[in-house]
Amino acid sequence: MPQAPELIDDAAAADLTAAPGTKWRLVTDRVMGGVSQAQVRRATVDGRQAVHLTGEVSLENNGGFAQTTLDLRPDGGPVDASGWRGVQLTVSGNGESYNLHLRTSDVQRPWQSYRQSFEVARAWQTVRLPFANFQAHRIDTPLDHTRIRRIGLVAIGRAFHADLAVADLRFYS
């Protein structure tokens, strides 16, 4: 299994391609009948290139999320992030709370993940999310960060306007 490189995405590509050669994808609660609307694109936000998730999260029809996801390998396989302590993001937004979700080879169902919330200020800031603080969601298996397949940046759980920009995403030691 490949060792995870430090850099995941620095928003250097003109399109939604990240450092691993994979693309950011948008997923909303519409996959299960919800009505949330969102978009993900590359944009310049306060002078920095970023992956920019915007939209309206709605709780109607049992919905409540909009997310952008990134596979860490083109073949969808896992990476070994055991050489790192967690995930670091350089973010700005609208003062709301967002989640970072990890999916590993142990995750089999769409609703399962390992989650950690973080607050996003209006000014650019760096946030560190240690692997030790991720909570298992609807899965009994503890997080094994030697088997991470996908990262998701998620606006979830309440009706609100999502505005999350990520200029840099990496593992940190």
N, CA, C and O atoms as a DFTB+ gen file, in Angstrom:
692 C
 N C O
     1  1       0.848      -1.177       0.000
     2  2       0.000       0.000       0.000
     3  2       0.896       1.244       0.000
     4  3       1.839       1.321       0.788
     5  1       0.616       2.207      -0.865
     6  2       1.459       3.398      -0.950
     7  2       1.390       4.251       0.317
     8  3       0.342       4.381       0.950
     9  1       2.541       4.825       0.663
    10  2       2.603       5.784       1.774
    11  2       1.958       7.083       1.305
    12  3       2.211       7.534       0.188
    13  1       1.134       7.681       2.146
    14  2       0.468       8.934       1.796
    15  2       1.485      10.062       1.724
    16  3       2.262      10.243       2.662
    17  1       1.501      10.827       0.632
    18  2       2.368      12.004       0.573
    19  2       1.782      13.093       1.454
    20  3       0.599      13.058       1.792
    21  1       2.610      14.058       1.823
    22  2       2.130      15.145       2.669
    23  2       1.043      15.954       1.971
    24  3      -0.021      16.180       2.548
    25  1       1.291      16.391       0.746
    26  2       0.361      17.257       0.034
    27  2      -0.802      16.459      -0.548
    28  3      -0.606      15.448      -1.221
    29  1      -2.018      16.937      -0.274
    30  2      -3.213      16.359      -0.876
    31  2      -3.709      17.285      -1.984
    32  3      -4.008      16.825      -3.086
    33  1      -3.799      18.587      -1.700
    34  2      -4.177      19.559      -2.727
    35  2      -3.733      20.954      -2.287
    36  3      -3.940      21.361      -1.144
    37  1      -3.115      21.677      -3.231
    38  2      -2.720      23.059      -2.968
    39  2      -3.423      24.027      -3.917
    40  3      -3.012      25.180      -4.050
    41  1      -4.466      23.565      -4.565
    42  2      -5.286      24.376      -5.475
    43  2      -4.476      24.945      -6.638
    44  3      -4.825      25.994      -7.179
    45  1      -3.409      24.270      -7.023
    46  2      -2.553      24.768      -8.105
    47  2      -3.142      24.502      -9.486
    48  3      -2.871      25.258     -10.419
    49  1      -3.933      23.457      -9.638
    50  2      -4.505      23.124     -10.949
    51  2      -5.642      24.079     -11.297
    52  3      -6.349      24.568     -10.415
    53  1      -5.806      24.336     -12.579
    54  2      -6.881      25.222     -13.023
    55  2      -8.253      24.559     -12.892
    56  3      -9.265      25.243     -12.739
    57  1      -8.281      23.229     -12.954
    58  2      -9.547      22.521     -12.801
    59  2      -9.621      21.918     -11.398
    60  3      -8.883      22.349     -10.512
    61  1     -10.470      20.960     -11.181
    62  2     -10.648      20.363      -9.857
    63  2      -9.718      19.183      -9.585
    64  3      -9.969      18.392      -8.675
    65  1      -8.643      19.061     -10.372
    66  2      -7.673      17.988     -10.155
    67  2      -6.771      18.342      -8.970
    68  3      -6.256      19.456      -8.876
    69  1      -6.591      17.378      -8.075
    70  2      -5.747      17.550      -6.890
    71  2      -4.401      16.871      -7.115
    72  3      -4.183      16.232      -8.144
    73  1      -3.504      17.014      -6.150
    74  2      -2.146      16.467      -6.256
    75  2      -2.104      14.962      -6.558
    76  3      -1.230      14.532      -7.310
    77  1      -3.024      14.133      -5.997
    78  2      -2.970      12.695      -6.325
    79  2      -3.398      12.355      -7.753
    80  3      -3.320      11.197      -8.162
    81  1      -3.853      13.365      -8.521
    82  2      -4.327      13.100      -9.873
    83  2      -5.804      12.772      -9.927
    84  3      -6.319      12.404     -10.983
    85  1      -6.484      12.898      -8.816
    86  2      -7.923      12.661      -8.747
    87  2      -8.645      14.001      -8.713
    88  3      -8.032      15.040      -8.466
    89  1      -9.956      13.970      -8.965
    90  2     -10.730      15.212      -9.008
    91  2     -11.713      15.305      -7.845
    92  3     -12.278      14.310      -7.391
    93  1     -11.893      16.541      -7.384
    94  2     -12.940      16.822      -6.410
    95  2     -14.290      16.594      -7.072
    96  3     -14.505      16.997      -8.215
    97  1     -15.205      15.942      -6.347
    98  2     -16.551      15.677      -6.848
    99  2     -17.576      16.210      -5.855
   100  3     -17.325      16.247      -4.651
   101  1     -18.716      16.617      -6.362
   102  2     -19.802      17.113      -5.532
   103  2     -20.806      15.997      -5.277
   104  3     -21.185      15.266      -6.193
   105  1     -21.232      15.873      -4.019
   106  2     -22.291      14.940      -3.641
   107  2     -23.208      15.694      -2.680
   108  3     -22.743      16.305      -1.718
   109  1     -24.522      15.645      -2.952
   110  2     -25.477      16.264      -2.030
   111  2     -26.507      15.239      -1.603
   112  3     -26.518      14.100      -2.070
   113  1     -27.371      15.676      -0.703
   114  2     -28.440      14.803      -0.220
   115  2     -29.451      14.453      -1.303
   116  3     -30.356      13.657      -1.054
   117  1     -29.324      15.020      -2.487
   118  2     -30.221      14.681      -3.598
   119  2     -30.094      13.198      -3.970
   120  3     -31.019      12.628      -4.550
   121  1     -28.958      12.570      -3.642
   122  2     -28.787      11.142      -3.937
   123  2     -29.764      10.296      -3.134
   124  3     -29.981       9.127      -3.452
   125  1     -30.363      10.888      -2.080
   126  2     -31.326      10.166      -1.249
   127  2     -32.653      10.907      -1.146
   128  3     -33.424      10.660      -0.219
   129  1     -32.930      11.806      -2.080
   130  2     -34.212      12.487      -2.117
   131  2     -34.250      13.870      -1.502
   132  3     -35.295      14.520      -1.524
   133  1     -33.129      14.341      -0.949
   134  2     -33.076      15.682      -0.377
   135  2     -33.088      16.747      -1.456
   136  3     -33.112      16.440      -2.648
   137  1     -33.072      18.009      -1.029
   138  2     -33.177      19.106      -1.986
   139  2     -32.046      20.131      -1.848
   140  3     -32.133      21.213      -2.428
   141  1     -30.995      19.816      -1.098
   142  2     -29.874      20.753      -0.973
   143  2     -29.252      20.991      -2.341
   144  3     -29.183      20.088      -3.174
   145  1     -28.798      22.226      -2.557
   146  2     -28.167      22.603      -3.825
   147  2     -26.785      23.148      -3.533
   148  3     -26.611      23.947      -2.613
   149  1     -25.794      22.720      -4.314
   150  2     -24.430      23.185      -4.081
   151  2     -23.617      23.082      -5.364
   152  3     -24.039      22.476      -6.349
   153  1     -22.457      23.683      -5.321
   154  2     -21.487      23.554      -6.409
   155  2     -20.098      23.539      -5.801
   156  3     -19.869      24.070      -4.714
   157  1     -19.173      22.920      -6.526
   158  2     -17.764      22.963      -6.154
   159  2     -16.997      23.383      -7.395
   160  3     -17.254      22.895      -8.496
   161  1     -16.048      24.295      -7.202
   162  2     -15.260      24.802      -8.323
   163  2     -13.948      25.351      -7.796
   164  3     -13.789      25.575      -6.596
   165  1     -13.008      25.565      -8.712
   166  2     -11.803      26.310      -8.375
   167  2     -12.166      27.780      -8.464
   168  3     -12.862      28.203      -9.387
   169  1     -11.695      28.553      -7.507
   170  2     -11.995      29.986      -7.503
   171  2     -10.896      30.718      -6.758
   172  3     -10.184      30.134      -5.941
   173  1     -10.770      31.987      -7.047
   174  2      -9.893      32.850      -6.260
   175  2     -10.747      33.462      -5.162
   176  3     -11.726      34.157      -5.431
   177  1     -10.359      33.192      -3.918
   178  2     -11.097      33.685      -2.749
   179  2     -10.132      34.508      -1.910
   180  3      -9.141      33.985      -1.400
   181  1     -10.418      35.772      -1.770
   182  2      -9.554      36.685      -1.014
   183  2      -8.088      36.532      -1.408
   184  3      -7.203      36.451      -0.556
   185  1      -7.854      36.495      -2.724
   186  2      -6.499      36.480      -3.253
   187  2      -5.821      35.128      -3.331
   188  3      -4.666      35.045      -3.750
   189  1      -6.516      34.054      -2.935
   190  2      -5.903      32.722      -2.962
   191  2      -6.731      31.772      -3.814
   192  3      -7.961      31.796      -3.780
   193  1      -6.031      30.931      -4.583
   194  2      -6.703      29.869      -5.328
   195  2      -7.206      28.836      -4.329
   196  3      -6.518      28.512      -3.361
   197  1      -8.418      28.316      -4.569
   198  2      -9.022      27.393      -3.613
   199  2     -10.022      26.475      -4.295
   200  3     -10.509      26.756      -5.390
   201  1     -10.312      25.375      -3.622
   202  2     -11.487      24.568      -3.913
   203  2     -12.601      25.245      -3.133
   204  3     -12.479      25.443      -1.924
   205  1     -13.690      25.605      -3.812
   206  2     -14.727      26.413      -3.180
   207  2     -16.067      25.687      -3.246
   208  3     -16.627      25.488      -4.324
   209  1     -16.570      25.297      -2.082
   210  2     -17.870      24.651      -1.943
   211  2     -18.872      25.704      -1.488
   212  3     -18.701      26.318      -0.434
   213  1     -19.920      25.912      -2.286
   214  2     -20.971      26.860      -1.917
   215  2     -22.326      26.233      -2.196
   216  3     -22.455      25.339      -3.034
   217  1     -23.332      26.716      -1.480
   218  2     -24.677      26.234      -1.742
   219  2     -25.587      26.398      -0.547
   220  3     -25.235      27.010       0.461
   221  1     -26.766      25.831      -0.696
   222  2     -27.797      25.892       0.334
   223  2     -28.090      24.480       0.840
   224  3     -28.525      23.610       0.085
   225  1     -27.842      24.273       2.128
   226  2     -28.152      22.991       2.758
   227  2     -29.573      23.074       3.299
   228  3     -29.917      24.009       4.022
   229  1     -30.387      22.098       2.948
   230  2     -31.790      22.055       3.352
   231  2     -32.077      20.751       4.098
   232  3     -31.525      19.699       3.776
   233  1     -32.948      20.844       5.095
   234  2     -33.371      19.644       5.829
   235  2     -34.636      19.023       5.240
   236  3     -35.106      17.993       5.721
   237  1     -35.183      19.646       4.204
   238  2     -36.400      19.122       3.592
   239  2     -36.165      17.729       3.003
   240  3     -35.066      17.408       2.550
   241  1     -37.218      16.911       3.018
   242  2     -37.183      15.543       2.483
   243  2     -36.086      14.694       3.127
   244  3     -35.449      13.880       2.459
   245  1     -35.872      14.891       4.430
   246  2     -34.865      14.142       5.194
   247  2     -33.449      14.363       4.668
   248  3     -32.603      13.474       4.765
   249  1     -33.193      15.538       4.115
   250  2     -31.860      15.877       3.609
   251  2     -31.008      16.507       4.689
   252  3     -31.262      16.357       5.884
   253  1     -29.988      17.216       4.232
   254  2     -29.175      17.935       5.194
   255  2     -27.683      17.898       4.953
   256  3     -26.915      18.031       5.906
   257  1     -27.225      17.719       3.685
   258  2     -25.781      17.807       3.473
   259  2     -25.437      18.162       2.033
   260  3     -26.181      17.892       1.090
   261  1     -24.274      18.778       1.918
   262  2     -23.604      19.010       0.638
   263  2     -22.133      18.795       0.909
   264  3     -21.599      19.293       1.900
   265  1     -21.476      18.056       0.033
   266  2     -20.061      17.782       0.276
   267  2     -19.286      17.708      -1.023
   268  3     -19.841      17.478      -2.097
   269  1     -17.985      17.909      -0.890
   270  2     -17.074      17.643      -1.987
   271  2     -16.104      16.581      -1.496
   272  3     -15.564      16.676      -0.394
   273  1     -15.892      15.569      -2.328
   274  2     -15.060      14.434      -1.936
   275  2     -13.866      14.300      -2.871
   276  3     -13.901      14.729      -4.024
   277  1     -12.812      13.695      -2.342
   278  2     -11.601      13.479      -3.117
   279  2     -11.032      12.110      -2.792
   280  3     -10.687      11.831      -1.643
   281  1     -10.933      11.250      -3.807
   282  2     -10.226       9.979      -3.634
   283  2      -8.735      10.271      -3.546
   284  3      -8.235      11.158      -4.238
   285  1      -8.026       9.535      -2.707
   286  2      -6.596       9.778      -2.506
   287  2      -5.709       9.021      -3.485
   288  3      -4.500       9.248      -3.540
   289  1      -6.315       8.115      -4.261
   290  2      -5.596       7.420      -5.331
   291  2      -6.501       7.302      -6.544
   292  3      -7.709       7.130      -6.387
   293  1      -5.960       7.389      -7.738
   294  2      -6.788       7.264      -8.943
   295  2      -7.562       5.946      -9.030
   296  3      -8.648       5.905      -9.607
   297  1      -7.013       4.874      -8.463
   298  2      -7.709       3.583      -8.507
   299  2      -8.683       3.396      -7.344
   300  3      -9.298       2.337      -7.225
   301  1      -8.834       4.413      -6.477
   302  2      -9.753       4.332      -5.350
   303  2      -9.210       3.556      -4.171
   304  3      -9.897       3.407      -3.161
   305  1      -7.991       3.059      -4.281
   306  2      -7.387       2.282      -3.203
   307  2      -6.945       3.147      -2.035
   308  3      -6.979       4.376      -2.111
   309  1      -6.529       2.497      -0.952
   310  2      -6.137       3.234       0.250
   311  2      -4.682       3.711       0.204
   312  3      -3.851       3.200      -0.547
   313  1      -4.418       4.711       1.043
   314  2      -3.051       5.150       1.303
   315  2      -2.765       4.951       2.783
   316  3      -3.675       4.952       3.612
   317  1      -1.507       4.783       3.093
   318  2      -1.047       4.602       4.464
   319  2      -0.611       5.961       5.001
   320  3       0.430       6.485       4.605
   321  1      -1.410       6.529       5.904
   322  2      -1.093       7.832       6.497
   323  2      -0.515       7.679       7.895
   324  3      -0.604       8.601       8.706
   325  1       0.085       6.510       8.187
   326  2       0.627       6.268       9.530
   327  2       1.824       7.153       9.848
   328  3       2.180       7.300      11.017
   329  1       2.455       7.747       8.835
   330  2       3.573       8.650       9.077
   331  2       3.138      10.056       9.452
   332  3       3.976      10.936       9.647
   333  1       1.828      10.273       9.555
   334  2       1.280      11.603       9.812
   335  2       0.384      11.589      11.051
   336  3      -0.146      10.544      11.427
   337  1       0.220      12.747      11.678
   338  2      -0.608      12.860      12.887
   339  2      -2.052      13.231      12.593
   340  3      -2.936      13.005      13.420
   341  1      -2.299      13.815      11.389
   342  2      -3.658      14.232      11.081
   343  2      -3.718      14.976       9.768
   344  3      -2.805      14.908       8.945
   345  1      -4.824      15.694       9.590
   346  2      -5.085      16.445       8.372
   347  2      -5.060      17.936       8.697
   348  3      -5.627      18.377       9.697
   349  1      -4.394      18.700       7.837
   350  2      -4.288      20.152       8.004
   351  2      -4.941      20.836       6.808
   352  3      -4.713      20.449       5.662
   353  1      -5.755      21.857       7.081
   354  2      -6.448      22.607       6.036
   355  2      -6.179      24.090       6.208
   356  3      -6.135      24.590       7.332
   357  1      -6.000      24.791       5.105
   358  2      -5.988      26.244       5.112
   359  2      -7.318      26.654       4.501
   360  3      -7.573      26.403       3.323
   361  1      -8.172      27.292       5.316
   362  2      -9.563      27.515       4.948
   363  2     -10.020      28.938       5.232
   364  3      -9.451      29.641       6.067
   365  1     -11.051      29.337       4.524
   366  2     -11.816      30.534       4.873
   367  2     -13.263      30.243       4.525
   368  3     -13.561      29.290       3.804
   369  1     -14.161      31.070       5.043
   370  2     -15.564      30.812       4.772
   371  2     -16.463      31.849       5.378
   372  3     -16.174      33.045       5.368
   373  1     -17.572      31.359       5.911
   374  2     -18.614      32.253       6.384
   375  2     -18.894      32.129       7.878
   376  3     -20.000      32.434       8.324
   377  1     -17.910      31.686       8.653
   378  2     -18.083      31.611      10.095
   379  2     -18.897      30.432      10.575
   380  3     -19.316      30.400      11.732
   381  1     -19.130      29.457       9.706
   382  2     -19.942      28.287      10.056
   383  2     -19.051      27.102      10.448
   384  3     -17.829      27.145      10.300
   385  1     -19.685      26.066      10.942
   386  2     -19.026      24.812      11.285
   387  2     -19.204      23.828      10.131
   388  3     -20.287      23.714       9.556
   389  1     -18.125      23.121       9.802
   390  2     -18.128      22.113       8.733
   391  2     -17.508      20.836       9.292
   392  3     -16.971      20.831      10.400
   393  1     -17.587      19.768       8.528
   394  2     -16.984      18.492       8.899
   395  2     -15.942      18.093       7.872
   396  3     -16.039      18.449       6.698
   397  1     -14.950      17.355       8.326
   398  2     -14.069      16.627       7.435
   399  2     -14.358      15.155       7.703
   400  3     -14.271      14.694       8.842
   401  1     -14.699      14.428       6.655
   402  2     -14.996      13.000       6.765
   403  2     -13.889      12.204       6.092
   404  3     -13.422      12.558       5.010
   405  1     -13.479      11.136       6.740
   406  2     -12.526      10.189       6.174
   407  2     -13.259       8.892       5.904
   408  3     -14.088       8.444       6.696
   409  1     -12.936       8.306       4.775
   410  2     -13.430       6.964       4.446
   411  2     -12.210       6.070       4.289
   412  3     -11.237       6.432       3.627
   413  1     -12.278       4.909       4.901
   414  2     -11.187       3.946       4.829
   415  2     -11.670       2.693       4.104
   416  3     -12.825       2.603       3.689
   417  1     -10.780       1.749       3.962
   418  2     -11.149       0.461       3.363
   419  2     -12.165      -0.281       4.220
   420  3     -12.832      -1.188       3.722
   421  1     -12.301       0.078       5.495
   422  2     -13.274      -0.564       6.384
   423  2     -14.695      -0.063       6.164
   424  3     -15.650      -0.747       6.534
   425  1     -14.853       1.103       5.576
   426  2     -16.169       1.712       5.367
   427  2     -16.847       1.037       4.176
   428  3     -16.317       1.029       3.065
   429  1     -18.019       0.474       4.425
   430  2     -18.746      -0.260       3.379
   431  2     -20.047       0.410       2.956
   432  3     -20.520       0.175       1.844
   433  1     -20.633       1.234       3.809
   434  2     -21.932       1.854       3.544
   435  2     -21.767       3.352       3.307
   436  3     -20.861       3.962       3.874
   437  1     -22.625       3.963       2.480
   438  2     -22.509       5.395       2.179
   439  2     -22.622       6.294       3.412
   440  3     -22.055       7.386       3.423
   441  1     -23.335       5.863       4.440
   442  2     -23.568       6.690       5.624
   443  2     -22.474       6.524       6.683
   444  3     -22.511       7.197       7.713
   445  1     -21.517       5.652       6.450
   446  2     -20.434       5.439       7.410
   447  2     -19.255       6.360       7.096
   448  3     -18.973       6.653       5.933
   449  1     -18.575       6.809       8.144
   450  2     -17.375       7.631       7.971
   451  2     -16.725       7.845       9.328
   452  3     -17.226       7.397      10.360
   453  1     -15.619       8.529       9.298
   454  2     -14.939       9.013      10.498
   455  2     -14.953      10.527      10.373
   456  3     -14.510      11.072       9.362
   457  1     -15.467      11.220      11.407
   458  2     -15.789      12.639      11.274
   459  2     -15.127      13.491      12.344
   460  3     -14.880      13.065      13.473
   461  1     -14.855      14.714      11.924
   462  2     -14.392      15.728      12.865
   463  2     -14.903      17.076      12.362
   464  3     -14.798      17.387      11.175
   465  1     -15.454      17.869      13.272
   466  2     -15.953      19.200      12.929
   467  2     -14.850      20.232      13.094
   468  3     -13.902      20.046      13.856
   469  1     -15.003      21.328      12.353
   470  2     -14.089      22.464      12.496
   471  2     -14.839      23.743      12.151
   472  3     -15.767      23.736      11.343
   473  1     -14.429      24.826      12.767
   474  2     -15.027      26.137      12.525
   475  2     -14.216      26.852      11.457
   476  3     -12.993      26.721      11.394
   477  1     -14.913      27.610      10.617
   478  2     -14.254      28.332       9.538
   479  2     -14.525      29.822       9.717
   480  3     -15.673      30.263       9.680
   481  1     -13.457      30.591       9.910
   482  2     -13.568      32.044      10.035
   483  2     -13.667      32.683       8.656
   484  3     -13.495      32.010       7.639
   485  1     -13.940      33.954       8.626
   486  2     -14.004      34.675       7.354
   487  2     -12.613      34.934       6.783
   488  3     -12.458      35.056       5.567
   489  1     -11.614      35.018       7.633
   490  2     -10.226      35.215       7.191
   491  2      -9.557      33.854       7.038
   492  3      -9.950      32.885       7.688
   493  1      -8.534      33.785       6.165
   494  2      -7.793      32.536       5.982
   495  2      -7.162      32.113       7.298
   496  3      -6.601      32.935       8.022
   497  1      -7.257      30.827       7.601
   498  2      -6.667      30.254       8.811
   499  2      -6.251      28.826       8.529
   500  3      -6.742      28.201       7.589
   501  1      -5.347      28.312       9.343
   502  2      -4.928      26.913       9.232
   503  2      -5.538      26.145      10.393
   504  3      -5.446      26.556      11.550
   505  1      -6.167      25.014      10.061
   506  2      -6.830      24.164      11.043
   507  2      -6.166      22.796      10.992
   508  3      -5.948      22.249       9.911
   509  1      -5.843      22.243      12.159
   510  2      -5.283      20.889      12.241
   511  2      -6.288      19.963      12.906
   512  3      -6.833      20.268      13.967
   513  1      -6.522      18.826      12.264
   514  2      -7.466      17.833      12.761
   515  2      -6.720      16.520      13.014
   516  3      -6.482      15.756      12.079
   517  1      -6.347      16.252      14.279
   518  2      -5.604      15.024      14.590
   519  2      -6.443      13.773      14.339
   520  3      -7.643      13.755      14.609
   521  1      -5.803      12.735      13.824
   522  2      -6.504      11.464      13.606
   523  2      -7.165      10.980      14.901
   524  3      -8.250      10.401      14.856
   525  1      -6.534      11.207      16.035
   526  2      -7.055      10.741      17.327
   527  2      -8.411      11.357      17.672
   528  3      -9.134      10.806      18.503
   529  1      -8.772      12.480      17.058
   530  2     -10.032      13.151      17.386
   531  2     -11.174      12.838      16.426
   532  3     -12.279      13.349      16.610
   533  1     -10.939      12.014      15.410
   534  2     -12.019      11.646      14.504
   535  2     -12.948      10.654      15.199
   536  3     -12.496       9.736      15.884
   537  1     -14.245      10.853      15.014
   538  2     -15.261       9.996      15.622
   539  2     -15.855       9.066      14.567
   540  3     -16.201       9.497      13.466
   541  1     -15.967       7.795      14.917
   542  2     -16.609       6.837      14.027
   543  2     -18.095       7.162      13.953
   544  3     -18.735       7.400      14.978
   545  1     -18.646       7.172      12.733
   546  2     -20.063       7.455      12.537
   547  2     -20.720       6.258      11.854
   548  3     -20.436       5.952      10.696
   549  1     -21.595       5.596      12.589
   550  2     -22.346       4.431      12.109
   551  2     -21.443       3.292      11.646
   552  3     -21.777       2.546      10.725
   553  1     -20.297       3.178      12.303
   554  2     -19.371       2.065      12.066
   555  2     -18.693       1.753      13.396
   556  3     -18.313       2.664      14.131
   557  1     -18.543       0.471      13.704
   558  2     -17.951       0.061      14.975
   559  2     -16.436      -0.056      14.917
   560  3     -15.778      -0.054      15.958
   561  1     -15.883      -0.155      13.739
   562  2     -14.445      -0.315      13.567
   563  2     -13.728       1.004      13.850
   564  3     -14.113       2.033      13.295
   565  1     -12.699       1.002      14.695
   566  2     -11.947       2.229      14.950
   567  2     -11.231       2.707      13.681
   568  3     -10.941       1.913      12.785
   569  1     -10.955       3.992      13.617
   570  2     -10.239       4.563      12.473
   571  2      -8.861       3.919      12.341
   572  3      -8.069       3.911      13.283
   573  1      -8.596       3.389      11.169
   574  2      -7.276       2.855      10.831
   575  2      -6.707       3.780       9.766
   576  3      -7.038       3.653       8.587
   577  1      -5.843       4.721      10.181
   578  2      -5.349       5.708       9.221
   579  2      -4.231       5.170       8.332
   580  3      -3.541       5.932       7.655
   581  1      -4.062       3.845       8.342
   582  2      -3.179       3.219       7.358
   583  2      -3.974       2.813       6.119
   584  3      -3.411       2.284       5.160
   585  1      -5.308       3.066       6.142
   586  2      -6.180       2.587       5.057
   587  2      -7.146       3.674       4.574
   588  3      -8.303       3.370       4.283
   589  1      -6.702       4.929       4.483
   590  2      -7.582       6.030       4.082
   591  2      -7.736       6.045       2.561
   592  3      -6.755       6.015       1.819
   593  1      -8.988       6.092       2.121
   594  2      -9.293       6.094       0.687
   595  2      -9.792       7.446       0.189
   596  3      -9.478       7.851      -0.931
   597  1     -10.565       8.143       1.010
   598  2     -11.249       9.350       0.529
   599  2     -11.384      10.369       1.661
   600  3     -11.524      10.023       2.834
   601  1     -11.337      11.625       1.260
   602  2     -11.577      12.742       2.175
   603  2     -12.803      13.488       1.672
   604  3     -12.970      13.677       0.467
   605  1     -13.658      13.910       2.594
   606  2     -14.823      14.709       2.244
   607  2     -14.883      15.970       3.083
   608  3     -14.659      15.928       4.293
   609  1     -15.183      17.086       2.448
   610  2     -15.429      18.353       3.134
   611  2     -16.929      18.560       3.080
   612  3     -17.509      18.618       1.996
   613  1     -17.576      18.674       4.255
   614  2     -19.014      18.516       4.313
   615  2     -19.707      19.653       5.076
   616  3     -19.310      20.013       6.184
   617  1     -20.736      20.196       4.460
   618  2     -21.693      21.093       5.114
   619  2     -22.867      20.206       5.482
   620  3     -23.508      19.636       4.599
   621  1     -23.166      20.074       6.789
   622  2     -24.099      19.011       7.195
   623  2     -24.880      19.370       8.456
   624  3     -24.413      20.114       9.318
   625  1     -26.092      18.810       8.527
   626  2     -26.822      18.731       9.776
   627  2     -27.786      19.844      10.117
   628  3     -28.514      19.736      11.103
   629  1     -27.818      20.911       9.336
   630  2     -28.730      22.010       9.620
   631  2     -28.923      22.810       8.335
   632  3     -28.099      22.737       7.423
   633  1     -29.988      23.555       8.268
   634  2     -30.243      24.396       7.103
   635  2     -29.371      25.642       7.217
   636  3     -29.478      26.392       8.187
   637  1     -28.502      25.863       6.217
   638  2     -27.655      27.054       6.215
   639  2     -27.020      27.239       4.856
   640  3     -27.045      26.345       4.010
   641  1     -26.444      28.428       4.660
   642  2     -25.711      28.725       3.440
   643  2     -24.270      28.238       3.630
   644  3     -23.579      28.674       4.551
   645  1     -23.831      27.346       2.764
   646  2     -22.466      26.818       2.825
   647  2     -21.543      27.694       1.989
   648  3     -21.882      28.075       0.869
   649  1     -20.386      28.008       2.536
   650  2     -19.363      28.786       1.833
   651  2     -18.024      28.414       2.450
   652  3     -17.586      29.028       3.423
   653  1     -17.383      27.415       1.885
   654  2     -16.129      26.878       2.403
   655  2     -15.091      26.875       1.294
   656  3     -15.289      26.249       0.253
   657  1     -13.983      27.576       1.518
   658  2     -12.874      27.619       0.564
   659  2     -11.661      26.951       1.203
   660  3     -11.320      27.236       2.351
   661  1     -11.012      26.062       0.453
   662  2      -9.825      25.346       0.941
   663  2      -8.686      25.609      -0.034
   664  3      -8.730      25.189      -1.191
   665  1      -7.659      26.314       0.453
   666  2      -6.504      26.656      -0.391
   667  2      -5.385      25.631      -0.285
   668  3      -4.549      25.531      -1.183
   669  1      -5.361      24.882       0.785
   670  2      -4.310      23.894       1.001
   671  2      -4.844      22.789       1.887
   672  3      -5.481      23.052       2.907
   673  1      -4.584      21.553       1.497
   674  2      -5.015      20.380       2.257
   675  2      -3.869      19.399       2.241
   676  3      -3.354      19.049       1.180
   677  1      -3.467      18.951       3.428
   678  2      -2.307      18.057       3.515
   679  2      -2.363      17.266       4.813
   680  3      -3.107      17.603       5.733
   681  1      -1.556      16.204       4.868
   682  2      -1.310      15.500       6.120
   683  2      -0.204      16.251       6.844
   684  3       0.659      16.853       6.205
   685  1      -0.223      16.221       8.177
   686  2       0.844      16.899       8.933
   687  2       1.452      15.928       9.946
   688  3       0.808      14.975      10.386
   689  1       2.708      16.197      10.301
   690  2       3.386      15.338      11.296
   691  2       3.580      16.077      12.600
   692  3       4.129      15.521      13.550
